[in-house]
């Protein structure tokens, strides 16, 4: 009997791990299912935490009569009170409201491998950020798109990706930003209202695009190959803008796998990435004068893309011939940086790509919700990975830099 191909076996391992992860998450929904009313869910959370009603009242600084009325339904909890209860009981605001946590189906493709690939860690990190965004949306701090509806294009998937990139570049330029910045994550957050996190993932993972009702998230892996990481960020943005991740999570385990590239959504996302990161007008301007090895290397560094990717795209656009493509494409990124006298700049980029990153829009919104009195300091502290009491002391401490 013929054995299933390795890709199929690896994909089966992924799906088994996802199913196991979903089973493990069922316990997190216990509070939601223990009552139909908000008061019942708060009582269930108190019980699970081992708190009495009076103890909870003291923790959240709420008078006993007001707490009793809120639990019975004759008084409404404020958003700040719910945030304090969630913190005290070790649950989320959505748990108390009876809202299912944002989960998603998995669409994954993996490169041929004998080793099973676990998505549990990546999914947990994506869910954690998505849940915090959902909580902030409930408190009145939604992730609001700054642009109009993303247009839909017809035709070949490759051409759809190109057109989508042209639209995206127009949005970036409208905000007077430049795609050539090394901090592409901030551009994506500011222009497209997408939370971007850089985390340590399984070595086989490139990134995840997550989309739910109140959350749009790109989660990419730290990397010692900064050009690949940048391509992954643009690739996942293409998935989100094309709605590939709507009602599901698009998991790219190896976006460079040959079989993976044949998928329609991948053809479009790859075309988007190339067109977005290497705009045709920028390349045409560079090719207007005779490209030398030095000027090509400098262009590669300016666009923060690998020389091989740049050479392939310019050849595909008929801006350089096959011979130049082969010659320029043999350069490595460090070699291009040396030729362009931008080695120090490349070293900084490499160092940055290996560091984790918390979504800055999420951090800003969490702090704004705290300063507005809509929630406690804990969500902000958790995002920063800090002890809430230590952070509170730091914020409360008087400072005088000139003393």
matplotlib code that plots the C-alpha trace (Angstrom):
import matplotlib.pyplot as plt

x = [0.0, 1.4, 2.5, 1.1, 3.6, 5.7, 3.9, 0.5, 1.9, 3.4, 0.1, -1.7, 0.6, -0.1, -3.9, -3.6, -1.6, -4.2, -7.0, -5.2, -4.6, -8.3, -9.1, -6.7, -8.4, -11.9, -11.2, -10.7, -14.4, -15.7, -16.8, -18.7, -20.8, -21.6, -24.3, -26.5, -26.3, -23.3, -24.0, -23.8, -20.6, -19.0, -20.1, -18.6, -15.4, -15.3, -15.9, -13.2, -10.8, -11.9, -13.1, -16.1, -18.3, -16.9, -13.3, -14.0, -15.7, -12.6, -10.3, -12.1, -13.0, -16.8, -19.3, -21.1, -24.6, -23.5, -21.8, -24.9, -27.1, -24.8, -24.7, -28.5, -28.8, -30.5, -27.3, -24.9, -21.2, -19.0, -16.3, -13.6, -15.4, -15.5, -11.8, -11.0, -13.1, -11.4, -8.0, -8.9, -10.4, -7.8, -10.1, -10.8, -13.6, -14.9, -15.1, -17.3, -19.5, -19.9, -18.2, -16.3, -12.6, -11.4, -10.5, -10.0, -9.7, -6.2, -5.0, -1.5, 1.0, 4.4, 7.6, 8.4, 9.7, 9.9, 9.4, 5.9, 5.5, 3.7, 1.5, 0.4, 2.9, 2.3, -1.5, -1.3, 0.7, -1.6, -4.7, -3.2, -2.7, -6.1, -7.8, -6.3, -7.4, -11.0, -11.0, -9.9, -12.6, -15.2, -13.8, -14.2, -10.7, -11.3, -8.8, -10.2, -9.0, -7.7, -8.4, -11.6, -12.7, -10.0, -10.8, -11.3, -9.6, -10.4, -8.1, -5.1, -4.0, -0.6, -2.2, -4.5, -1.5, 0.2, -3.0, -3.5, 0.1, -0.3, -3.3, -1.4, 1.6, -0.8, -2.1, 1.5, 2.4, -0.8, 0.4, 3.7, 5.6, 8.2, 8.2, 12.0, 12.1, 13.6, 10.8, 8.2, 6.1, 5.3, 4.2, 1.9, 0.4, 0.0, -1.4, -3.3, -4.5, -2.9, -1.2, 2.3, 4.2, 7.6, 8.0, 10.2, 8.5, 9.3, 12.2, 9.9, 7.4, 7.5, 4.3, 0.6, -2.1, -5.1, -8.4, -11.5, -14.3, -12.3, -8.7, -6.3, -2.9, 0.3, 2.7, 6.1, 9.1, 12.4, 15.0, 18.7, 17.7, 16.2, 15.2, 13.1, 11.4, 10.6, 9.1, 7.0, 5.6, 4.5, 3.3, 1.0, -0.2, -1.2, -3.2, -5.1, -5.8, -7.1, -9.3, -7.5, -7.5, -11.2, -12.9, -9.7, -6.1, -3.7, -0.6, 2.5, 4.9, 7.3, 6.3, 9.2, 8.2, 7.6, 4.3, 3.0, 3.7, 1.3, -1.8, -3.9, -3.8, 0.0, 0.5, -1.4, 0.4, 3.8, 3.0, 1.8, 5.0, 7.3, 5.3, 4.9, 8.5, 10.0, 7.8, 7.9, 8.4, 11.4, 13.0, 12.3, 14.0, 17.0, 17.2, 17.0, 20.7, 23.1, 23.1, 26.5, 27.4, 27.7, 24.4, 22.5, 24.0, 23.0, 19.4, 19.2, 20.2, 17.8, 14.8, 15.9, 15.5, 17.9, 19.9, 18.5, 14.9, 15.7, 17.5, 14.6, 12.0, 14.0, 14.5, 10.8, 10.0, 12.5, 14.6, 17.8, 18.7, 19.4, 23.1, 22.8, 20.2, 22.5, 25.5, 23.6, 21.6, 24.7, 25.4, 24.5, 22.9, 26.1, 28.1, 25.7, 26.0, 29.8, 29.9, 27.5, 29.5, 26.4, 27.8, 27.0, 23.5, 23.0, 24.4, 21.8, 19.0, 20.2, 20.2, 16.7, 15.3, 16.4, 14.6, 11.0, 8.5, 5.2, 2.4, 2.9, -0.7, -1.9, 0.5, -0.6, -4.3, -3.9, -2.1, -4.7, -7.5, -5.7, -5.1, -8.8, -9.9, -11.5, -9.3, -6.6, -2.9, -2.5, -3.3, -0.6, 1.9, 1.2, 2.0, 5.3, 6.1, 6.4, 5.2, 2.1, 3.1, 6.6, 5.2, 2.7, 5.6, 7.6, 4.7, 3.9, 7.5, 8.3, 11.2, 13.5, 16.2, 18.0, 18.2]
y = [0.0, 3.4, 5.7, 9.2, 11.9, 13.5, 16.9, 15.2, 13.5, 16.8, 18.6, 15.8, 16.3, 20.1, 19.5, 17.0, 19.5, 22.2, 19.9, 19.1, 22.8, 23.5, 20.8, 22.3, 25.7, 24.4, 24.9, 28.6, 28.8, 27.3, 30.6, 31.4, 28.2, 28.4, 31.0, 32.9, 36.3, 38.5, 38.2, 34.4, 34.5, 36.9, 34.6, 31.6, 33.4, 34.4, 30.7, 29.4, 31.9, 31.1, 34.6, 35.6, 38.5, 40.7, 39.9, 40.7, 44.0, 45.0, 44.1, 46.1, 48.9, 48.6, 49.1, 45.9, 47.2, 48.2, 44.9, 43.0, 45.0, 44.4, 40.7, 40.6, 42.6, 45.7, 47.7, 47.6, 47.0, 49.8, 48.8, 49.7, 47.4, 44.6, 45.1, 45.0, 41.9, 40.1, 41.0, 39.8, 36.5, 35.7, 35.8, 38.2, 40.7, 38.6, 35.6, 37.6, 38.9, 35.3, 36.1, 33.2, 33.8, 34.6, 31.2, 30.2, 27.3, 26.5, 26.6, 25.3, 24.0, 22.6, 21.7, 18.0, 16.9, 13.8, 15.9, 16.9, 20.6, 22.1, 25.1, 25.3, 27.9, 30.1, 29.9, 30.7, 33.8, 34.9, 34.3, 36.2, 39.4, 38.9, 38.5, 41.7, 43.6, 42.2, 43.4, 46.9, 47.0, 46.2, 49.1, 51.5, 51.3, 49.4, 48.9, 51.4, 51.2, 54.6, 53.8, 53.1, 49.6, 47.6, 47.2, 43.7, 42.9, 40.3, 38.5, 36.3, 35.9, 37.3, 40.5, 40.8, 40.8, 43.5, 45.7, 45.2, 46.3, 49.4, 50.4, 49.7, 51.8, 54.6, 54.4, 54.5, 57.5, 59.3, 59.2, 60.7, 57.5, 55.6, 51.8, 51.9, 52.4, 49.5, 49.8, 48.3, 47.0, 50.5, 51.5, 48.5, 49.3, 53.0, 52.8, 49.6, 49.3, 45.9, 44.8, 43.5, 41.2, 39.6, 36.6, 33.5, 30.7, 27.2, 27.4, 26.1, 28.9, 32.2, 33.9, 34.0, 36.3, 36.5, 38.2, 38.2, 40.7, 43.2, 42.0, 42.0, 40.6, 39.7, 37.5, 36.8, 35.0, 36.5, 35.7, 35.9, 36.5, 40.0, 40.1, 36.9, 38.4, 41.6, 39.5, 37.5, 40.7, 42.0, 38.5, 38.3, 41.8, 40.7, 37.8, 40.3, 42.9, 40.2, 38.8, 35.4, 35.3, 36.3, 33.9, 31.8, 32.0, 31.8, 30.0, 30.2, 27.5, 27.9, 30.5, 29.6, 25.9, 25.1, 23.3, 26.1, 28.7, 27.0, 27.8, 30.7, 32.7, 32.3, 33.4, 36.6, 37.1, 36.6, 39.0, 41.5, 41.2, 41.7, 44.7, 46.2, 45.9, 46.7, 49.3, 49.4, 53.2, 53.0, 50.2, 52.0, 55.2, 53.2, 51.4, 54.7, 55.0, 52.1, 49.9, 48.9, 46.4, 49.2, 51.0, 47.7, 46.8, 50.2, 49.8, 46.4, 48.0, 50.9, 48.7, 46.2, 43.2, 40.4, 40.9, 37.7, 38.9, 42.3, 40.8, 38.4, 41.2, 43.6, 40.9, 40.0, 43.6, 43.6, 46.2, 44.1, 41.2, 37.6, 38.1, 41.0, 39.0, 36.1, 38.3, 40.6, 37.7, 35.9, 38.6, 37.9, 40.6, 41.1, 41.4, 44.0, 45.9, 45.8, 46.9, 49.8, 50.8, 50.1, 47.3, 49.1, 49.7, 46.1, 45.0, 47.1, 45.6, 42.1, 42.8, 44.3, 41.3, 39.0, 40.9, 40.4, 43.1, 43.9, 45.5, 49.2, 50.1, 47.6, 49.1, 52.6, 51.7, 49.8, 52.7, 55.2, 53.0, 53.0, 56.8, 57.3, 55.2, 52.5, 49.7, 48.8, 49.0, 45.2, 44.8, 47.4, 45.8, 42.4, 43.6, 45.1, 41.9, 43.9, 43.3, 45.6, 46.8, 47.7, 49.5, 51.4, 52.5, 53.6, 55.7, 57.2, 58.0, 61.8, 62.3, 65.2, 64.6, 67.8, 67.0]
z = [0.0, -1.0, 1.8, 2.1, 0.9, 3.6, 3.1, 3.8, 6.9, 8.2, 7.6, 9.5, 12.4, 12.3, 12.4, 15.2, 17.3, 16.6, 17.6, 20.8, 21.4, 21.0, 23.6, 26.0, 25.6, 26.5, 30.2, 29.5, 28.5, 31.7, 33.1, 30.0, 30.2, 34.0, 33.6, 31.2, 33.0, 33.7, 37.4, 37.2, 35.3, 37.8, 40.7, 38.8, 38.3, 42.0, 43.0, 40.7, 42.3, 45.8, 46.5, 48.6, 47.6, 50.3, 49.3, 45.7, 46.7, 48.7, 45.8, 43.2, 45.7, 45.2, 48.0, 49.1, 48.2, 44.7, 44.1, 45.3, 43.0, 40.0, 40.7, 40.8, 37.6, 39.1, 38.6, 35.6, 36.1, 34.7, 32.2, 34.8, 37.4, 34.9, 34.1, 37.8, 38.3, 35.4, 36.9, 40.4, 39.1, 36.5, 33.5, 30.6, 30.2, 27.3, 29.7, 32.0, 29.1, 27.8, 24.5, 23.0, 22.7, 19.1, 17.7, 14.1, 11.7, 10.6, 7.0, 6.9, 4.4, 5.4, 3.6, 3.4, 6.8, 8.9, 12.1, 13.3, 13.5, 16.5, 16.0, 19.7, 20.8, 17.8, 18.2, 21.9, 21.3, 18.5, 20.6, 23.5, 21.5, 19.7, 23.1, 24.4, 21.3, 21.7, 25.4, 24.3, 21.6, 24.3, 26.4, 23.5, 21.9, 18.7, 15.9, 13.4, 9.8, 8.6, 5.0, 3.1, 2.0, 0.4, -3.3, -4.8, -8.1, -10.7, -13.2, -12.6, -9.0, -9.8, -11.3, -8.3, -6.0, -8.1, -8.1, -4.4, -3.8, -5.9, -3.8, -0.6, -1.7, -2.5, 1.1, 2.5, 0.4, 1.3, 4.9, 3.7, 4.6, 2.7, 2.2, 2.2, 6.0, 7.9, 10.5, 8.2, 11.1, 12.3, 8.8, 8.6, 12.0, 11.4, 7.8, 7.8, 11.4, 11.9, 15.2, 14.4, 16.8, 16.4, 18.5, 18.8, 16.8, 15.8, 13.3, 10.5, 11.0, 9.0, 10.2, 11.0, 9.8, 12.1, 11.5, 13.7, 14.3, 16.3, 15.7, 12.8, 13.7, 12.0, 14.0, 12.5, 13.7, 14.9, 12.2, 11.4, 7.8, 7.9, 4.2, 4.7, 7.8, 5.9, 3.0, 5.5, 7.0, 3.5, 2.6, 5.6, 5.0, 1.5, 3.1, 5.4, 2.7, 0.4, 3.2, 3.0, 6.8, 7.2, 9.7, 9.8, 10.6, 7.7, 8.9, 6.7, 7.9, 5.0, 2.5, 0.3, -0.1, -3.8, -3.2, -0.9, -3.6, -6.0, -3.9, -5.4, -2.2, -2.1, -5.7, -4.9, -1.5, -3.1, -6.0, -3.5, -1.4, -4.4, -5.8, -2.3, -1.2, -4.7, -6.3, -10.0, -10.2, -7.9, -9.9, -13.2, -11.9, -10.8, -14.1, -16.1, -15.6, -16.3, -13.2, -11.9, -9.3, -6.8, -7.6, -7.6, -4.2, -2.9, -4.3, -2.6, 0.8, 0.3, -0.3, 2.4, 0.2, -0.8, -4.0, -5.5, -5.0, -6.5, -9.5, -10.2, -10.0, -12.2, -14.8, -14.6, -15.3, -18.3, -16.5, -16.6, -18.8, -17.9, -17.7, -15.2, -13.3, -12.9, -11.9, -9.4, -8.1, -6.9, -4.3, -0.7, 1.5, 3.6, 0.3, -1.0, 2.2, 2.0, -1.6, -0.9, 2.2, 4.4, 6.6, 9.9, 8.8, 7.8, 11.2, 13.0, 10.8, 11.5, 15.2, 15.1, 13.2, 15.9, 18.7, 19.7, 19.3, 21.0, 18.9, 19.5, 18.6, 21.2, 23.8, 23.1, 23.2, 26.5, 28.1, 26.8, 28.3, 31.6, 31.7, 30.7, 33.7, 31.5, 32.8, 35.3, 34.7, 34.5, 30.7, 29.9, 32.3, 30.8, 27.3, 28.5, 30.5, 33.7, 37.3, 37.7, 41.2, 40.0, 37.0, 39.2, 41.5, 38.5, 37.1, 40.5, 41.5, 41.1, 38.7, 38.2, 35.6, 36.6, 40.3]

ax = plt.figure().add_subplot(projection="3d")
ax.plot(x, y, z, "-o")
ax.set_aspect("equal")
plt.show()
